């Protein structure tokens, strides 16, 4: 799932402190925020954008392609259901600590309505020069520059670090997709890889994974058939089995999910797996991907 500068975006929870702050930052990146929803606040405006009580009311006045939720965990399930029932096809779910049964229900309802969900526990996505939806620093030119490397990351902070290293070595991003760090996700690593592969500006993919789950191994099966090169970084490879590291999904169980198994699968698929983020530029050059610029950030 990628949200471009042509998509019209709704902000659910726009009148809260975080909603107001990030709405402004998203708009600075070119994101077409057209309205917000906060129950009981209809008639107000935030950054000159109208506020409605319900998503259905907002949909009567705007073509809503996507929504981003600045909503507490207890209210996320209802907010997602409200959004997809109003016809919104792309949902960015930022909150973490959402009860698992709520996540399963909201993803099932979204699937039944043909909607795509990014998250939960995602930092969002960025198309440099076009849009930024969520809480990623898409406004920072030393981190995000228009380019041809598609980045998929389970971690917002690691994704930011990788993106910084890409820019520092002369590479920009076609798009950044933060899938989130929870065990149950609306968009998997494989889903994100497929979206980036289809993005017209993507000439290589940078996969930022971590221990736990089997999403990177699942994606490796498709990476082997891609026509574009892939570089990967797997965080937490030195963690002992059974140890949870940061994200709820970063816990190794069984034979899959360890750092070693992910590196083996990705390497077998033809990807270059780097040991540290600062090696990404050299790995891309090794694969024959030329830098976008001769210098780093402008």
Buried (B, 14 or more C-beta within 10 A) or exposed (E): BBBBEEBBBBBBBBBBEEBBEBBEBBBEBBBBBBBBBBBEBBEBEBEEBBBBBBBBBBBEEBEBBBBBBBBEBEBBBEBBBBBBBBBBBBBBBBBBEBEEEBBEBBBEBBEEBEBBBBBBBBBBBBBBBBBBBBBBBBBBEEBBBEBBBBBBBBBBEBBBBBBBBBBBBBBBBBBBBBBBBBBBBBBBBBBBBBBBBEBEBBBBBBBBBBBBBBBBBBBBEBBBEBEBBBBBBBBBBEBEEEEBBBBBBBBBEEEBBBBEBBBBBBEEBBBBBBEEBBBBBEBBBEBEBEBBBEEBBE
